[in-house]
Amino acid sequence: MDEKLRLDKWLWAARFYKTRSLAVDEIGKGRVLVNGQPAKPAREVGQGDLVTVRKGDPPIEVVVRGVSRVRGPAPVAAQLYEETEESARRRERAAEMRRLAPEPSHAYTDGRPTKRDRRILAAVRGK
């Protein structure tokens, strides 16, 4: 028998979201797709369904491998799905791009200039 479970419960049990209500909110915003189609929280998913979760950039695509009605530890939850190779490649490529091109604002480690720094800047600018 092919067991099925509500999408919001499956996302919660697979530890994509901390609570079912968070999962319901994200599904309602259209950030979760099942087999490429927008879904509702009560949509049933079963083994073999492709679930796309737009939690970060890029989205995570996983194939449902099992269902669980209880939220268990992370190693058990990871057995409920398998990430597609294409999704894993996209996430690795995005991580590499973030590593090679860090956010420019992260270079400012000193914070705002002090009063003394502003005086020096003003003197250099000739004010």
Secondary structure as UniProt FT lines:
FT   STRAND          4..6
FT   HELIX           7..13
FT   TURN            14..15
FT   HELIX           20..28
FT   TURN            29..30
FT   STRAND          32..34
FT   TURN            35..36
FT   STRAND          37..38
FT   TURN            41..42
FT   STRAND          44..46
FT   TURN            47..48
FT   STRAND          50..53
FT   STRAND          60..64
FT   HELIX           74..77
FT   HELIX           78..80
FT   STRAND          81..83
FT   HELIX           85..100
FT   HELIX           104..107
FT   HELIX           115..125
//
